[in-house]
Amino acid sequence: MGHRIVLLGFGNVGQEFARMLVERRAELRREQGLEAAVVAILTARHGRVENARGVDLRKALRLAAAGRSLEPCGRAVREEAVPFLRRVRADVVVELTPLRIAERQAAVDHIRAALSSGKHVITANKGPVVYHYAALRALARRRRVGFRYEGTVMDGAPVFNLFQETLRGAHLESFEGILNSTSNFILSEIEAGRSYEAGVEAARRMGFLEADSAMDLEGWDATAKACLLANVLMGGRLRPETVPRQGIAGIAASRVQEARALGRRVKQVARGWREDGVVRASVTVEELPLDHPLAAIDGTSNGLLARTDMLKEILVSERNPGLRQTAFAVYSDLIAIHEGRLLP
């Protein structure tokens, strides 16, 4: 069975997903019976192209790496994304545009246009899901198409699949997690004796820091993820801008290093819980004792400590994930849709 795919965004994750499709084309055909063809790529930096026979992904990756336009890969797309998504002959839209903390954003319009025109949607963009999860899920149900978003939290670690598919019947009561890999990496660098500024520069050099550094350093990314987990898995109605938030921007290196000397570790911790029947969340920078399950989460690793009514505590951790792990979440969502698992 074939799936015609539109890629919205061709940044680091989009390119890694494209590499995965190239590398695993034979495996997908052999093991899944899946023929995947990218028929359009829409980007802000490299132009917009479509090719009904399939974009040459190897060529597209070479052009993107060289900073060139993708137009040699197909016919240029001149119309805006929303009308294009409504009319293009495709089965799956993969939405990978950058995170924005706002109720109204282009990514929401992209997803609505795709779903309403009968196309499955996969996204690693947490913005649309955190603000519009219930409405987008309902639209997908009405149109009988897939809407999957595993890559929005903890890269490729199966967080939503775990609670919505594997642990059916168990209810998430609360969670705490280290959810922003960049902040955790910078804190680990400071703990090792470097300055805050050196830690930030190292994160930028390695490609971990968001283009808008406030997403990482001021805690917006972790807050969006905390709200997303609370809204999707606990039935909350939280918005990132109303949740108590602490980032690591400008944190004193002495605080981090002194805490370590005293047997504690400074971490940015995202929490979700119920209080008087209301779902709440917060993101704080605090000192954890060494025996806390999250204290050992180092570098770019992340972790989620979940408490349920059935299994008490579950710890999910992903050690030092990279772009491939986020791309894998998109890849696994594509397989899920191919198998008929449309909603997690």
BELSUL-V370216 format. One record per residue. N is the residue number from 0. OMEGA is omega as a letter, one per 20 degrees, with the letter a starting at -180 (999 if undefined). D_LAST is the distance of its C-alpha to the last C-alpha in Angstrom with 2 decimals. Layout:
n = <N:N>
omega = <OMEGA:OMEGA>
d_last = <D_LAST:D_LAST>
This chain:
n = <0:1:2:3:4:5:6:7:8:9:10:11:12:13:14:15:16:17:18:19:20:21:22:23:24:25:26:27:28:29:30:31:32:33:34:35:36:37:38:39:40:41:42:43:44:45:46:47:48:49:50:51:52:53:54:55:56:57:58:59:60:61:62:63:64:65:66:67:68:69:70:71:72:73:74:75:76:77:78:79:80:81:82:83:84:85:86:87:88:89:90:91:92:93:94:95:96:97:98:99:100:101:102:103:104:105:106:107:108:109:110:111:112:113:114:115:116:117:118:119:120:121:122:123:124:125:126:127:128:129:130:131:132:133:134:135:136:137:138:139:140:141:142:143:144:145:146:147:148:149:150:151:152:153:154:155:156:157:158:159:160:161:162:163:164:165:166:167:168:169:170:171:172:173:174:175:176:177:178:179:180:181:182:183:184:185:186:187:188:189:190:191:192:193:194:195:196:197:198:199:200:201:202:203:204:205:206:207:208:209:210:211:212:213:214:215:216:217:218:219:220:221:222:223:224:225:226:227:228:229:230:231:232:233:234:235:236:237:238:239:240:241:242:243:244:245:246:247:248:249:250:251:252:253:254:255:256:257:258:259:260:261:262:263:264:265:266:267:268:269:270:271:272:273:274:275:276:277:278:279:280:281:282:283:284:285:286:287:288:289:290:291:292:293:294:295:296:297:298:299:300:301:302:303:304:305:306:307:308:309:310:311:312:313:314:315:316:317:318:319:320:321:322:323:324:325:326:327:328:329:330:331:332:333:334:335:336:337:338:339:340:341:342:343>
omega = <a:r:r:a:r:r:r:a:a:r:a:a:r:r:r:r:r:r:a:r:r:a:a:a:a:r:r:a:a:a:a:a:a:r:a:r:r:a:r:r:r:a:r:a:a:r:a:a:r:r:a:r:r:r:r:a:r:r:r:r:r:a:a:r:a:a:a:r:r:a:r:a:a:a:a:r:a:a:r:a:a:r:r:a:r:a:a:r:a:r:a:r:r:a:a:r:a:r:r:r:a:r:r:a:a:a:r:r:r:a:r:a:a:a:a:r:r:r:r:r:r:r:r:a:a:a:r:a:a:a:a:a:a:a:a:r:r:r:r:r:a:a:r:r:a:r:a:a:a:a:a:a:r:r:a:r:a:a:a:r:a:a:a:a:a:a:r:a:r:a:r:a:r:r:r:a:r:a:r:a:a:r:a:r:a:r:r:r:r:r:a:r:a:r:r:a:r:r:r:a:r:r:r:a:a:r:a:a:r:r:r:a:r:r:r:a:a:r:a:a:r:a:r:r:r:r:a:r:a:a:a:a:a:r:a:r:a:r:a:a:r:a:r:a:r:r:r:a:r:a:a:r:a:r:a:a:r:r:r:r:a:r:r:a:r:a:r:a:r:a:r:a:r:r:a:r:a:r:a:r:r:r:a:r:a:r:a:r:a:a:r:a:a:a:a:a:a:r:a:r:r:a:r:r:a:r:a:r:a:a:a:a:r:r:r:a:r:a:r:r:r:a:a:a:r:r:r:r:r:r:a:r:r:r:r:r:r:r:r:r:a:a:r:999>
d_last = <21.38:21.63:19.32:21.28:19.79:20.97:20.94:21.44:23.05:24.78:25.35:24.90:21.16:21.52:24.54:23.04:20.17:23.03:24.94:22.15:22.07:25.86:26.10:23.59:24.46:26.29:23.73:20.93:23.44:24.67:21.65:18.90:21.24:19.81:22.33:21.04:23.52:23.42:25.50:25.76:25.64:26.24:27.48:29.67:31.92:32.24:32.40:30.37:30.73:29.56:30.54:29.56:30.42:28.19:29.02:30.82:28.44:31.17:33.51:31.00:30.38:34.17:34.83:32.27:33.71:37.14:36.14:37.02:35.71:33.36:35.57:37.16:33.79:33.84:34.84:34.58:32.28:34.44:32.35:29.92:26.21:25.15:27.67:27.02:23.29:24.26:26.82:25.75:24.98:21.61:18.27:16.01:16.72:15.99:16.89:18.60:21.35:22.63:21.40:23.36:23.65:24.30:22.89:24.36:23.60:23.61:20.02:18.94:21.42:20.15:16.55:18.02:20.52:18.13:15.78:18.90:20.58:17.99:16.46:12.94:12.27:11.23:12.65:13.95:15.94:15.17:17.81:16.23:13.03:15.30:17.64:15.81:12.19:12.99:15.11:12.99:10.00:12.91:14.52:11.75:11.79:15.57:15.85:13.50:12.03:8.94:7.98:6.42:8.28:8.37:12.12:12.89:13.76:15.71:15.74:14.37:13.95:10.59:10.27:6.75:5.93:9.15:8.88:5.72:6.29:9.84:11.51:10.88:14.00:14.74:15.02:15.32:18.90:19.73:19.27:21.56:21.03:22.74:20.32:22.78:24.13:27.05:28.47:28.20:30.01:32.74:33.31:33.69:36.17:38.15:38.20:39.75:42.58:41.59:41.79:38.94:40.02:40.07:36.56:35.28:37.24:35.89:32.27:33.26:35.08:32.15:29.82:27.66:28.96:27.28:29.65:29.83:30.66:30.21:26.43:27.04:30.46:30.25:26.92:24.89:22.12:21.75:21.98:19.27:16.91:18.15:17.60:14.06:13.20:15.39:14.10:10.32:10.81:14.31:14.67:17.19:18.84:20.22:21.66:22.71:26.30:26.84:25.68:28.45:28.28:30.43:30.45:32.67:34.79:38.40:37.91:41.20:41.32:43.75:41.21:38.74:41.52:43.35:40.28:39.84:43.52:43.08:40.23:37.36:34.80:33.85:30.11:27.89:25.60:22.64:22.16:20.25:21.69:22.79:26.41:28.13:24.91:23.82:21.02:22.80:22.43:24.97:25.74:29.07:31.28:32.82:34.60:32.81:34.95:34.75:33.38:30.26:27.14:26.34:29.96:29.73:26.99:29.24:29.38:26.21:24.18:21.59:20.47:18.53:20.21:18.05:19.77:18.26:20.16:19.88:20.04:22.10:21.56:19.14:20.01:17.75:19.99:20.15:23.78:25.06:22.18:23.28:22.22:21.19:18.49:16.89:17.46:15.85:12.48:12.97:14.37:11.60:9.10:12.04:12.34:8.84:9.81:13.21:12.23:10.76:7.04:6.77:3.81:0.00>
